[in-house]
Protein backbone atom coordinates (compact mmCIF):
# COMPACT_ATOMS: atom_id res chain seq x y z
CA UNK A 1 0.00 0.00 0.00
CA UNK A 2 2.78 2.36 0.74
CA UNK A 3 4.03 1.93 -2.80
CA UNK A 4 0.63 2.79 -4.29
CA UNK A 5 0.25 5.95 -2.25
CA UNK A 6 3.81 7.00 -3.12
CA UNK A 7 3.09 6.49 -6.82
CA UNK A 8 -0.12 8.52 -6.55
CA UNK A 9 1.73 11.35 -4.80
CA UNK A 10 4.38 11.39 -7.54
CA UNK A 11 1.69 11.47 -10.25
CA UNK A 12 -0.13 14.33 -8.50
CA UNK A 13 3.11 16.28 -8.16
CA UNK A 14 3.88 15.67 -11.83
CA UNK A 15 0.42 16.99 -12.79
CA UNK A 16 0.78 20.05 -10.53
CA UNK A 17 4.23 21.03 -11.87
CA UNK A 18 3.04 21.80 -15.42
CA UNK A 19 0.08 23.66 -13.97
CA UNK A 20 2.41 25.90 -11.94
CA UNK A 21 4.56 26.52 -15.02
CA UNK A 22 1.49 27.45 -17.05
CA UNK A 23 0.38 29.87 -14.35
CA UNK A 24 3.85 31.42 -14.20
CA UNK A 25 3.91 31.81 -18.02
CA UNK A 26 0.49 33.45 -18.01
CA UNK A 27 1.56 35.86 -15.27
CA UNK A 28 4.76 36.76 -17.17
CA UNK A 29 2.77 37.44 -20.36
CA UNK A 30 0.33 39.65 -18.49
CA UNK A 31 3.18 41.58 -16.87
CA UNK A 32 4.89 42.05 -20.26
CA UNK A 33 1.68 43.38 -21.82
CA UNK A 34 1.22 45.86 -18.99
CA UNK A 35 4.86 46.90 -19.16
CA UNK A 36 4.65 47.45 -22.91
CA UNK A 37 1.55 49.61 -22.68
CA UNK A 38 2.56 51.73 -19.66
CA UNK A 39 5.11 54.42 -20.60
CA UNK A 40 5.28 55.73 -24.13
CA UNK A 41 8.80 56.55 -25.32
CA UNK A 42 9.76 60.19 -24.96
CA UNK A 43 11.06 61.90 -28.04
CA UNK A 44 14.55 63.19 -27.38
CA UNK A 45 14.88 66.89 -28.04
CA UNK A 46 18.19 68.60 -28.53
CA UNK A 47 19.31 70.55 -25.48
CA UNK A 48 19.28 74.28 -25.90
CA UNK A 49 22.03 76.49 -24.53
CA UNK A 50 21.07 78.81 -21.74
CA UNK A 51 20.43 82.34 -23.01
CA UNK A 52 22.86 83.61 -20.36
CA UNK A 53 25.67 81.65 -22.01
CA UNK A 54 24.89 83.20 -25.38
CA UNK A 55 24.97 86.78 -24.11
CA UNK A 56 27.18 88.86 -26.42
CA UNK A 57 30.10 90.66 -24.78
CA UNK A 58 31.99 93.58 -26.26
CA UNK A 59 35.76 92.99 -26.19
CA UNK A 60 38.16 95.69 -25.00
CA UNK A 61 40.46 97.44 -27.49
CA UNK A 62 43.39 95.12 -26.61
CA UNK A 63 41.29 91.99 -27.07
CA UNK A 64 39.58 93.39 -30.18
CA UNK A 65 42.93 93.32 -31.99
CA UNK A 66 42.90 89.52 -31.66
CA UNK A 67 39.23 88.45 -31.84
CA UNK A 68 37.59 91.41 -33.57
CA UNK A 69 35.52 94.27 -32.18
CA UNK A 70 32.12 92.68 -32.87
CA UNK A 71 30.19 91.60 -29.73
CA UNK A 72 30.26 87.81 -29.31
CA UNK A 73 29.44 85.23 -26.61
CA UNK A 74 32.26 84.29 -24.27
CA UNK A 75 32.56 80.83 -25.86
CA UNK A 76 33.12 82.34 -29.32
CA UNK A 77 35.74 84.74 -27.94
CA UNK A 78 37.62 81.81 -26.36
CA UNK A 79 37.44 79.86 -29.64
CA UNK A 80 38.83 82.80 -31.61
CA UNK A 81 41.57 83.29 -29.04
CA UNK A 82 42.57 79.62 -29.35
CA UNK A 83 42.65 79.92 -33.14
CA UNK A 84 45.02 82.88 -32.74
CA UNK A 85 47.20 80.98 -30.24
CA UNK A 86 47.41 77.86 -32.43
CA UNK A 87 48.03 79.77 -35.69
CA UNK A 88 50.89 81.78 -34.13
CA UNK A 89 52.27 78.70 -32.26
CA UNK A 90 52.11 80.44 -28.89
CA UNK A 91 51.52 77.27 -26.88
CA UNK A 92 54.63 76.22 -24.95
CA UNK A 93 56.27 73.18 -26.59
CA UNK A 94 57.25 71.44 -23.33
CA UNK A 95 54.25 72.32 -21.17
CA UNK A 96 51.17 72.55 -23.41
CA UNK A 97 49.12 74.11 -20.60
CA UNK A 98 51.17 77.28 -20.79
CA UNK A 99 50.60 80.03 -23.37
CA UNK A 100 53.44 82.33 -24.36
CA UNK A 101 52.25 85.88 -24.87
CA UNK A 102 53.28 87.84 -27.97
CA UNK A 103 53.01 91.62 -28.42
CA UNK A 104 49.23 91.50 -28.99
CA UNK A 105 48.49 89.10 -26.11
CA UNK A 106 50.63 90.80 -23.44
CA UNK A 107 48.08 93.59 -22.74
CA UNK A 108 45.30 90.96 -22.48
CA UNK A 109 47.39 88.88 -20.04
CA UNK A 110 48.22 91.95 -17.91
CA UNK A 111 51.85 92.09 -19.07
CA UNK A 112 52.68 88.46 -18.21
CA UNK A 113 55.00 86.64 -20.61
CA UNK A 114 53.45 83.25 -19.91
CA UNK A 115 49.99 82.32 -18.64
CA UNK A 116 48.37 78.91 -18.02
CA UNK A 117 45.28 78.11 -20.04
CA UNK A 118 43.24 78.13 -16.83
CA UNK A 119 44.40 81.64 -15.93
CA UNK A 120 43.54 82.74 -19.45
CA UNK A 121 39.80 82.74 -18.62
CA UNK A 122 40.46 84.95 -15.59
CA UNK A 123 42.36 87.45 -17.72
CA UNK A 124 39.72 87.32 -20.46
CA UNK A 125 36.90 88.27 -18.09
CA UNK A 126 38.57 91.62 -17.42
CA UNK A 127 38.49 92.44 -21.15
CA UNK A 128 34.84 91.51 -21.83
CA UNK A 129 31.95 93.86 -20.98
CORZI-V938708 format. One line per field, one symbol per residue. phi: phi as a letter, one per 40 degrees, with the letter a starting at -180 (. if undefined). psi: psi as a letter, one per 40 degrees, with the letter a starting at -180 (. if undefined). A space follows every 50 residues. Layout:
phi=???
psi=???
This chain:
phi=.cccccccccccccccdccccccccccccccccccccdccccccbccbcc dcccccbcccccccccbgcccacdccccccccccccccfcccccbcccbc cbcccdcccfgccabccccdccccccbbb
psi=dddddddddddddddddddddddddddddddddddddchihihhihhiih ddeehhihiiddddddeiehhiiddddddddddddddefehhddgeeihh haddddddffeidhiidddddddddeeh.
